[in-house]
């Protein structure tokens, strides 16, 4: 696009900014807390509100999709481009939000949006209603600047209603509607940037699998003087498992754990090193006093690009005041494993099961319960759709766009696995936005940059990418 088109996009956004923010505030007032069964009607009202607003935006198809059982609804929308060779792009986000109450430490009512010093405060302002909603003004600005009556790409949206509750019904929803969701790429607008001054594109998220290991020894608590030292102690074995989880280099010691791991390239390491990382500041954010992790990896590599194992909890035996000299009957260990591209969650689960069974002595019975898995996803740096995202953000922000990954996990990989297409990330939130915390907010200038990026993206994709 020309500079004139850039100016036209900005002019349209400026003209319609106030109406856009008023609509967003109306949506934010709906307390769509998916974790609270009592607010299930509000999650449904949120879905219906969004479907109506997408129809107002111009999407000719808007539908509220039910999930299985008593699951909460998602929203689907579709706007064909009219060009059979144009790419088809699916935007993912979610309309449910985390619980919030004034007594949690909010300065104002979390469901009554307030704007102060260019920041919009409300639950969901950044995670994720604000980042979903910028696509509505973005596509309208795209049409206004280009004179089109339909987007340059075949545009679809899938906005989930259970992400903040672990997306329990999302894989089944995607599988059931795979034909309607078919696309060439997925854009996830449920992520963030490095900072206000360093706009970035995320290129990958780690996966997750976690478990509880229950250990059983004597049939009841027994006297440690009469029997201790002569029978296996499940609390001791829980501690031994926890201690054996890593080797001296802090690598995960479960055999087969690293099978398939896609290692960082030299170029990816260079790109991570370009970020203005302040380790002392990061430690303050982490409420920690020193860094520690896999030898040979930097802190950013450890939290973004390396697989990990963590002891989330360990317990067993007497926990009350004073002493109680027993060999306890049982103990528990909770573990979580963050996975990176190339790892298979089911293979990791089996490796953990084998490792535990091989390390426990006779006389200790055990059960392992895994709570499902989230797969990792990774976008190749040379993918043409990623280059379009970077160019569109560069035009909006007027500066070089750098690259990050996310250490956490999300449902994006379900879309990647079922639909067989790359997942890309477009988010404008910054760490200070306080996701899941009191006083969540979004920077309004950055929100408008998200609008502008979306306005540029669809034309760039159509001009530069014709997937086979």
KOLMARTOR-858340 format. One record per residue (C-alpha): z, x, y; residue in one letter; residue number from 1. Coordinates in nm, 2 decimals, always signed. Layout:
BEGIN
R       zz       xx       yy   r     k
R        Z        X        Y   a   NUM
...
This chain:
BEGIN
R       zz       xx       yy   r     k
R    +0.00    +0.00    +0.00   x     1
R    -0.05    +0.10    +0.36   x     2
R    +0.21    +0.16    +0.62   x     3
R    +0.11    -0.17    +0.77   x     4
R    +0.21    -0.34    +0.44   x     5
R    +0.55    -0.15    +0.46   x     6
R    +0.60    -0.29    +0.80   x     7
R    +0.50    -0.64    +0.69   x     8
R    +0.75    -0.62    +0.40   x     9
R    +1.03    -0.52    +0.64   x    10
R    +0.94    -0.78    +0.89   x    11
R    +0.95    -1.06    +0.63   x    12
R    +1.28    -0.94    +0.50   x    13
R    +1.43    -0.92    +0.85   x    14
R    +1.31    -1.27    +0.93   x    15
R    +1.45    -1.42    +0.61   x    16
R    +1.76    -1.21    +0.57   x    17
R    +2.02    -1.47    +0.71   x    18
R    +1.89    -1.75    +0.49   x    19
R    +1.89    -1.52    +0.19   x    20
R    +2.25    -1.42    +0.25   x    21
R    +2.35    -1.78    +0.30   x    22
R    +2.20    -1.87    -0.03   x    23
R    +2.37    -1.58    -0.20   x    24
R    +2.71    -1.68    -0.06   x    25
R    +2.66    -2.03    -0.19   x    26
R    +2.60    -1.88    -0.54   x    27
R    +2.90    -1.65    -0.51   x    28
R    +3.12    -1.95    -0.45   x    29
R    +3.06    -2.06    -0.81   x    30
R    +3.34    -1.90    -1.02   x    31
R    +3.12    -1.84    -1.32   x    32
R    +3.39    -1.65    -1.52   x    33
R    +3.26    -1.63    -1.88   x    34
R    +3.58    -1.50    -2.03   x    35
R    +3.77    -1.82    -1.92   x    36
R    +3.69    -2.11    -2.15   x    37
R    +3.82    -2.34    -1.87   x    38
R    +3.54    -2.22    -1.64   x    39
R    +3.26    -2.28    -1.89   x    40
R    +3.14    -2.57    -1.67   x    41
R    +3.12    -2.33    -1.37   x    42
R    +2.91    -2.09    -1.57   x    43
R    +2.67    -2.38    -1.65   x    44
R    +2.67    -2.48    -1.29   x    45
R    +2.58    -2.12    -1.19   x    46
R    +2.29    -2.13    -1.44   x    47
R    +2.16    -2.46    -1.31   x    48
R    +2.20    -2.34    -0.95   x    49
R    +1.99    -2.03    -1.02   x    50
R    +1.72    -2.21    -1.20   x    51
R    +1.68    -2.45    -0.91   x    52
R    +1.67    -2.16    -0.66   x    53
R    +1.41    -1.97    -0.86   x    54
R    +1.20    -2.29    -0.86   x    55
R    +1.24    -2.30    -0.48   x    56
R    +1.13    -1.93    -0.47   x    57
R    +0.80    -2.03    -0.63   x    58
R    +0.85    -1.96    -1.01   x    59
R    +0.64    -2.24    -1.18   x    60
R    +0.86    -2.21    -1.49   x    61
R    +1.24    -2.22    -1.47   x    62
R    +1.46    -2.31    -1.77   x    63
R    +1.82    -2.30    -1.87   x    64
R    +1.84    -2.16    -2.22   x    65
R    +2.13    -2.26    -2.45   x    66
R    +2.30    -2.01    -2.67   x    67
R    +2.44    -2.06    -3.02   x    68
R    +2.75    -2.27    -3.08   x    69
R    +2.97    -2.30    -2.77   x    70
R    +2.80    -2.01    -2.60   x    71
R    +2.72    -2.01    -2.23   x    72
R    +2.37    -2.06    -2.09   x    73
R    +2.11    -1.81    -1.97   x    74
R    +1.83    -1.87    -1.72   x    75
R    +1.46    -1.79    -1.79   x    76
R    +1.19    -1.80    -1.53   x    77
R    +0.82    -1.70    -1.54   x    78
R    +0.55    -1.65    -1.28   x    79
R    +0.21    -1.55    -1.42   x    80
R    -0.01    -1.33    -1.20   x    81
R    -0.34    -1.48    -1.30   x    82
R    -0.48    -1.14    -1.39   x    83
R    -0.50    -1.11    -1.77   x    84
R    -0.49    -0.73    -1.75   x    85
R    -0.18    -0.71    -1.53   x    86
R    +0.14    -0.57    -1.68   x    87
R    +0.41    -0.82    -1.78   x    88
R    +0.75    -0.73    -1.66   x    89
R    +1.08    -0.89    -1.76   x    90
R    +1.38    -0.86    -1.52   x    91
R    +1.72    -0.87    -1.68   x    92
R    +2.06    -0.94    -1.51   x    93
R    +2.36    -1.17    -1.56   x    94
R    +2.51    -1.45    -1.36   x    95
R    +2.86    -1.45    -1.51   x    96
R    +3.13    -1.26    -1.35   x    97
R    +3.47    -1.10    -1.42   x    98
R    +3.79    -1.29    -1.37   x    99
R    +3.94    -1.26    -1.02   x   100
R    +4.24    -1.41    -0.84   x   101
R    +4.39    -1.34    -0.49   x   102
R    +4.71    -1.22    -0.65   x   103
R    +4.52    -0.94    -0.83   x   104
R    +4.51    -0.76    -0.50   x   105
R    +4.22    -0.92    -0.32   x   106
R    +4.24    -0.93    +0.06   x   107
R    +4.06    -1.26    +0.06   x   108
R    +3.97    -1.54    -0.18   x   109
R    +3.74    -1.37    -0.43   x   110
R    +3.52    -1.68    -0.45   x   111
R    +3.49    -1.73    -0.08   x   112
R    +3.24    -1.46    +0.04   x   113
R    +3.34    -1.27    +0.35   x   114
R    +3.13    -1.02    +0.55   x   115
R    +3.31    -0.73    +0.72   x   116
R    +3.14    -0.43    +0.87   x   117
R    +2.81    -0.48    +0.69   x   118
R    +2.98    -0.54    +0.35   x   119
R    +2.98    -0.87    +0.16   x   120
R    +3.30    -0.91    -0.03   x   121
R    +3.32    -1.15    -0.33   x   122
R    +3.34    -1.14    -0.70   x   123
R    +2.98    -1.09    -0.82   x   124
R    +2.85    -0.95    -0.49   x   125
R    +2.74    -0.64    -0.67   x   126
R    +2.80    -0.72    -1.04   x   127
R    +2.56    -0.88    -1.08   x   128
R    +2.46    -1.18    -0.86   x   129
R    +2.37    -0.98    -0.56   x   130
R    +2.14    -0.75    -0.76   x   131
R    +1.98    -1.04    -0.95   x   132
R    +1.93    -1.24    -0.63   x   133
R    +1.75    -0.96    -0.43   x   134
R    +1.45    -1.02    -0.66   x   135
R    +1.40    -1.37    -0.51   x   136
R    +1.35    -1.24    -0.16   x   137
R    +1.17    -0.93    -0.29   x   138
R    +0.89    -1.13    -0.46   x   139
R    +0.85    -1.35    -0.16   x   140
R    +0.81    -1.04    +0.06   x   141
R    +0.56    -0.90    -0.19   x   142
R    +0.35    -1.22    -0.16   x   143
R    +0.38    -1.23    +0.22   x   144
R    +0.27    -0.87    +0.27   x   145
R    -0.02    -0.89    +0.03   x   146
R    -0.15    -1.23    +0.09   x   147
R    -0.12    -1.32    -0.28   x   148
R    -0.02    -1.66    -0.41   x   149
R    +0.13    -1.51    -0.73   x   150
R    +0.29    -1.17    -0.81   x   151
R    +0.06    -0.88    -0.89   x   152
R    +0.23    -0.86    -1.23   x   153
R    +0.32    -1.13    -1.48   x   154
R    +0.68    -1.17    -1.38   x   155
R    +0.96    -1.30    -1.60   x   156
R    +1.34    -1.32    -1.55   x   157
R    +1.62    -1.35    -1.81   x   158
R    +1.96    -1.39    -1.65   x   159
R    +2.24    -1.39    -1.91   x   160
R    +2.56    -1.59    -1.89   x   161
R    +2.79    -1.39    -2.12   x   162
R    +2.75    -1.02    -2.02   x   163
R    +3.10    -0.99    -1.90   x   164
R    +3.22    -1.12    -2.23   x   165
R    +3.03    -0.87    -2.44   x   166
R    +2.70    -1.06    -2.48   x   167
R    +2.80    -1.21    -2.81   x   168
R    +2.50    -1.44    -2.83   x   169
R    +2.25    -1.23    -2.65   x   170
R    +2.08    -1.05    -2.95   x   171
R    +2.02    -1.38    -3.12   x   172
R    +1.89    -1.54    -2.80   x   173
R    +1.64    -1.26    -2.75   x   174
R    +1.53    -1.28    -3.11   x   175
R    +1.49    -1.65    -3.09   x   176
R    +1.28    -1.64    -2.78   x   177
R    +1.10    -1.31    -2.84   x   178
R    +0.76    -1.47    -2.80   x   179
R    +0.85    -1.61    -2.46   x   180
R    +1.01    -1.28    -2.35   x   181
R    +0.71    -1.06    -2.47   x   182
R    +0.64    -0.80    -2.20   x   183
R    +0.53    -0.45    -2.13   x   184
R    +0.86    -0.33    -1.97   x   185
R    +1.21    -0.45    -1.89   x   186
R    +1.37    -0.39    -1.55   x   187
R    +1.75    -0.40    -1.56   x   188
R    +1.91    -0.48    -1.23   x   189
R    +2.27    -0.44    -1.34   x   190
R    +2.34    -0.08    -1.25   x   191
R    +2.39    +0.15    -0.95   x   192
R    +2.31    +0.46    -0.76   x   193
R    +2.49    +0.79    -0.71   x   194
R    +2.58    +0.71    -0.35   x   195
R    +2.46    +0.56    -0.02   x   196
R    +2.31    +0.90    +0.08   x   197
R    +2.17    +0.99    -0.26   x   198
R    +1.96    +0.70    -0.40   x   199
R    +1.89    +0.74    -0.77   x   200
R    +1.73    +0.58    -1.07   x   201
R    +1.92    +0.55    -1.40   x   202
R    +1.71    +0.66    -1.70   x   203
R    +1.95    +0.58    -1.99   x   204
R    +2.26    +0.42    -2.11   x   205
R    +2.48    +0.52    -2.40   x   206
R    +2.54    +0.29    -2.70   x   207
R    +2.88    +0.20    -2.84   x   208
R    +3.05    +0.13    -3.17   x   209
R    +3.43    +0.10    -3.21   x   210
R    +3.67    +0.03    -3.49   x   211
R    +4.03    -0.02    -3.61   x   212
R    +4.16    +0.18    -3.91   x   213
R    +4.46    +0.02    -4.08   x   214
R    +4.65    +0.25    -4.31   x   215
R    +4.90    +0.13    -4.57   x   216
R    +5.15    +0.34    -4.77   x   217
R    +5.48    +0.21    -4.92   x   218
R    +5.50    -0.17    -4.98   x   219
R    +5.78    -0.18    -4.71   x   220
R    +5.95    +0.06    -4.47   x   221
R    +6.16    +0.30    -4.68   x   222
R    +6.45    +0.54    -4.62   x   223
R    +6.32    +0.88    -4.50   x   224
R    +6.61    +1.07    -4.66   x   225
R    +6.57    +0.91    -5.00   x   226
R    +6.19    +0.91    -5.01   x   227
R    +6.06    +1.11    -4.72   x   228
R    +5.86    +1.42    -4.81   x   229
R    +5.78    +1.29    -5.15   x   230
R    +5.54    +0.99    -5.07   x   231
R    +5.25    +0.97    -4.83   x   232
R    +5.33    +0.85    -4.48   x   233
R    +5.06    +0.63    -4.31   x   234
R    +5.18    +0.72    -3.96   x   235
R    +5.14    +1.09    -4.04   x   236
R    +4.79    +1.02    -4.19   x   237
R    +4.69    +0.83    -3.87   x   238
R    +4.80    +1.13    -3.66   x   239
R    +4.61    +1.37    -3.90   x   240
R    +4.29    +1.16    -3.87   x   241
R    +4.32    +1.16    -3.49   x   242
R    +4.38    +1.53    -3.48   x   243
R    +4.08    +1.60    -3.71   x   244
R    +3.84    +1.39    -3.50   x   245
R    +3.72    +1.69    -3.30   x   246
R    +3.67    +2.06    -3.39   x   247
R    +3.79    +2.35    -3.17   x   248
R    +3.48    +2.32    -2.95   x   249
R    +3.56    +1.95    -2.89   x   250
R    +3.26    +1.84    -3.09   x   251
R    +3.30    +1.53    -3.31   x   252
R    +3.39    +1.66    -3.66   x   253
R    +3.26    +1.36    -3.85   x   254
R    +2.98    +1.49    -4.08   x   255
R    +2.64    +1.34    -3.98   x   256
R    +2.76    +1.22    -3.65   x   257
R    +2.50    +1.41    -3.45   x   258
R    +2.21    +1.33    -3.68   x   259
R    +1.90    +1.22    -3.47   x   260
R    +2.06    +1.31    -3.13   x   261
R    +1.78    +1.36    -2.87   x   262
R    +1.89    +1.67    -2.68   x   263
R    +1.85    +1.71    -2.30   x   264
R    +1.54    +1.89    -2.20   x   265
R    +1.56    +2.19    -1.96   x   266
R    +1.40    +1.97    -1.69   x   267
R    +1.66    +1.69    -1.74   x   268
R    +1.94    +1.95    -1.70   x   269
R    +1.78    +2.07    -1.38   x   270
R    +1.76    +1.71    -1.25   x   271
R    +2.13    +1.65    -1.33   x   272
R    +2.22    +1.98    -1.16   x   273
R    +2.05    +1.87    -0.84   x   274
R    +2.30    +1.59    -0.79   x   275
R    +2.58    +1.66    -0.53   x   276
R    +2.86    +1.65    -0.79   x   277
R    +3.21    +1.72    -0.66   x   278
R    +3.43    +1.77    -0.96   x   279
R    +3.76    +1.75    -0.78   x   280
R    +3.66    +1.42    -0.62   x   281
R    +3.54    +1.29    -0.96   x   282
R    +3.88    +1.39    -1.11   x   283
R    +4.06    +1.18    -0.84   x   284
R    +3.84    +0.89    -0.93   x   285
R    +3.92    +0.94    -1.30   x   286
R    +4.29    +0.96    -1.21   x   287
R    +4.30    +1.28    -1.42   x   288
R    +4.40    +1.64    -1.36   x   289
R    +4.15    +1.86    -1.54   x   290
R    +3.82    +1.82    -1.72   x   291
R    +3.79    +1.87    -2.09   x   292
R    +3.51    +1.81    -2.34   x   293
R    +3.24    +1.94    -2.56   x   294
R    +3.19    +2.32    -2.51   x   295
R    +2.86    +2.42    -2.35   x   296
R    +2.81    +2.09    -2.17   x   297
R    +2.87    +2.01    -1.80   x   298
R    +3.09    +1.71    -1.70   x   299
R    +2.79    +1.50    -1.61   x   300
R    +2.62    +1.59    -1.94   x   301
R    +2.94    +1.49    -2.13   x   302
R    +2.97    +1.15    -1.97   x   303
R    +2.60    +1.06    -1.96   x   304
R    +2.40    +1.24    -2.23   x   305
R    +2.63    +1.35    -2.51   x   306
R    +2.78    +1.14    -2.78   x   307
R    +3.16    +1.11    -2.79   x   308
R    +3.46    +0.99    -2.99   x   309
R    +3.78    +0.87    -2.84   x   310
R    +4.12    +0.77    -2.97   x   311
R    +4.18    +0.44    -2.80   x   312
R    +4.52    +0.37    -2.96   x   313
R    +4.75    +0.49    -3.23   x   314
R    +5.06    +0.33    -3.37   x   315
R    +5.28    +0.26    -3.66   x   316
R    +5.64    +0.26    -3.76   x   317
R    +5.95    +0.21    -3.55   x   318
R    +5.89    +0.19    -3.17   x   319
R    +6.22    +0.05    -3.05   x   320
R    +6.51    +0.23    -2.87   x   321
R    +6.69    +0.51    -3.05   x   322
R    +6.60    +0.64    -3.40   x   323
R    +6.52    +0.46    -3.72   x   324
R    +6.48    +0.71    -4.01   x   325
R    +6.20    +0.55    -4.21   x   326
R    +5.87    +0.61    -4.38   x   327
R    +5.68    +0.32    -4.23   x   328
R    +5.47    +0.09    -4.44   x   329
R    +5.16    +0.09    -4.22   x   330
R    +4.99    +0.25    -3.92   x   331
R    +4.68    +0.18    -3.71   x   332
R    +4.42    +0.39    -3.53   x   333
R    +4.16    +0.26    -3.29   x   334
R    +3.85    +0.47    -3.22   x   335
R    +3.54    +0.43    -3.01   x   336
R    +3.22    +0.62    -3.03   x   337
R    +2.97    +0.64    -2.74   x   338
R    +2.62    +0.70    -2.88   x   339
R    +2.31    +0.86    -2.72   x   340
R    +1.93    +0.81    -2.78   x   341
R    +1.84    +0.90    -3.14   x   342
R    +2.16    +0.80    -3.30   x   343
R    +2.18    +0.50    -3.53   x   344
R    +2.50    +0.29    -3.49   x   345
R    +2.50    +0.18    -3.86   x   346
R    +2.46    +0.53    -3.98   x   347
R    +2.75    +0.64    -3.76   x   348
R    +2.96    +0.36    -3.89   x   349
R    +2.89    +0.47    -4.25   x   350
R    +2.96    +0.83    -4.16   x   351
R    +3.30    +0.73    -4.02   x   352
R    +3.38    +0.53    -4.33   x   353
R    +3.30    +0.82    -4.56   x   354
R    +3.49    +1.07    -4.34   x   355
R    +3.81    +0.85    -4.34   x   356
R    +3.79    +0.79    -4.71   x   357
R    +3.75    +1.16    -4.79   x   358
R    +4.05    +1.27    -4.57   x   359
R    +4.31    +1.03    -4.70   x   360
R    +4.54    +1.12    -4.98   x   361
R    +4.61    +0.91    -5.29   x   362
R    +4.87    +0.65    -5.22   x   363
R    +4.73    +0.55    -4.88   x   364
R    +4.52    +0.24    -4.88   x   365
R    +4.30    +0.17    -4.58   x   366
R    +4.07    -0.09    -4.42   x   367
R    +3.82    -0.02    -4.14   x   368
R    +3.69    -0.30    -3.91   x   369
R    +3.40    -0.23    -3.68   x   370
R    +3.34    -0.47    -3.39   x   371
R    +2.96    -0.46    -3.38   x   372
R    +2.75    -0.21    -3.19   x   373
R    +2.55    -0.16    -2.88   x   374
R    +2.25    +0.07    -2.91   x   375
R    +2.17    +0.35    -2.67   x   376
R    +1.85    +0.34    -2.46   x   377
R    +1.65    +0.61    -2.28   x   378
R    +1.35    +0.60    -2.05   x   379
R    +1.11    +0.90    -2.07   x   380
R    +1.08    +1.07    -1.74   x   381
R    +0.71    +1.07    -1.76   x   382
R    +0.67    +0.70    -1.83   x   383
R    +0.43    +0.54    -1.57   x   384
R    +0.65    +0.24    -1.51   x   385
R    +0.94    +0.47    -1.43   x   386
R    +0.72    +0.65    -1.18   x   387
R    +0.65    +0.32    -1.02   x   388
R    +1.02    +0.24    -0.98   x   389
R    +1.07    +0.58    -0.82   x   390
R    +0.78    +0.54    -0.58   x   391
R    +0.90    +0.19    -0.48   x   392
R    +1.25    +0.31    -0.42   x   393
R    +1.12    +0.61    -0.23   x   394
R    +0.93    +0.38    +0.01   x   395
R    +1.23    +0.16    +0.06   x   396
R    +1.48    +0.44    +0.12   x   397
R    +1.25    +0.69    +0.29   x   398
R    +1.39    +0.98    +0.09   x   399
R    +1.36    +1.16    -0.24   x   400
R    +1.49    +0.96    -0.54   x   401
R    +1.69    +1.15    -0.80   x   402
R    +1.79    +1.07    -1.15   x   403
R    +2.11    +0.97    -1.33   x   404
R    +2.22    +0.82    -1.66   x   405
R    +2.51    +0.58    -1.73   x   406
R    +2.80    +0.67    -1.95   x   407
R    +2.88    +0.31    -2.03   x   408
R    +2.69    +0.06    -2.25   x   409
R    +2.52    -0.27    -2.21   x   410
R    +2.28    -0.52    -2.37   x   411
R    +1.96    -0.36    -2.24   x   412
R    +1.90    -0.19    -2.58   x   413
R    +1.88    -0.53    -2.74   x   414
R    +1.58    -0.61    -2.53   x   415
R    +1.43    -0.26    -2.61   x   416
R    +1.48    -0.31    -2.98   x   417
R    +1.36    -0.67    -3.02   x   418
R    +1.07    -0.65    -2.77   x   419
R    +0.97    -0.30    -2.85   x   420
R    +0.92    -0.20    -2.49   x   421
R    +1.08    +0.06    -2.25   x   422
R    +1.38    -0.03    -2.04   x   423
R    +1.40    +0.08    -1.68   x   424
R    +1.68    +0.05    -1.43   x   425
R    +1.67    -0.07    -1.07   x   426
R    +2.01    -0.10    -0.91   x   427
R    +2.14    -0.04    -0.56   x   428
R    +2.51    -0.07    -0.61   x   429
R    +2.73    +0.23    -0.53   x   430
R    +3.07    +0.34    -0.69   x   431
R    +3.27    +0.21    -0.40   x   432
R    +3.15    -0.14    -0.47   x   433
R    +3.44    -0.19    -0.71   x   434
R    +3.29    -0.36    -1.01   x   435
R    +3.56    -0.55    -1.20   x   436
R    +3.82    -0.46    -0.94   x   437
R    +3.98    -0.64    -0.65   x   438
R    +3.77    -0.66    -0.33   x   439
R    +3.44    -0.61    -0.50   x   440
R    +3.16    -0.58    -0.24   x   441
R    +2.80    -0.50    -0.18   x   442
R    +2.66    -0.29    +0.11   x   443
R    +2.42    -0.53    +0.28   x   444
R    +2.19    -0.25    +0.40   x   445
R    +2.16    -0.13    +0.05   x   446
R    +2.11    -0.48    -0.08   x   447
R    +1.81    -0.51    +0.16   x   448
R    +1.68    -0.18    +0.02   x   449
R    +1.69    -0.35    -0.32   x   450
R    +1.48    -0.64    -0.18   x   451
R    +1.23    -0.39    -0.03   x   452
R    +1.21    -0.19    -0.35   x   453
R    +1.13    -0.51    -0.55   x   454
R    +0.87    -0.61    -0.29   x   455
R    +0.69    -0.27    -0.34   x   456
R    +0.74    -0.25    -0.72   x   457
R    +0.51    -0.52    -0.84   x   458
R    +0.21    -0.40    -0.66   x   459
R    +0.26    -0.04    -0.76   x   460
R    +0.29    -0.13    -1.12   x   461
R    -0.03    -0.34    -1.11   x   462
R    -0.22    -0.07    -0.93   x   463
R    -0.12    +0.22    -1.14   x   464
R    -0.03    +0.09    -1.49   x   465
R    -0.25    -0.10    -1.74   x   466
R    -0.06    -0.08    -2.07   x   467
R    -0.27    -0.11    -2.38   x   468
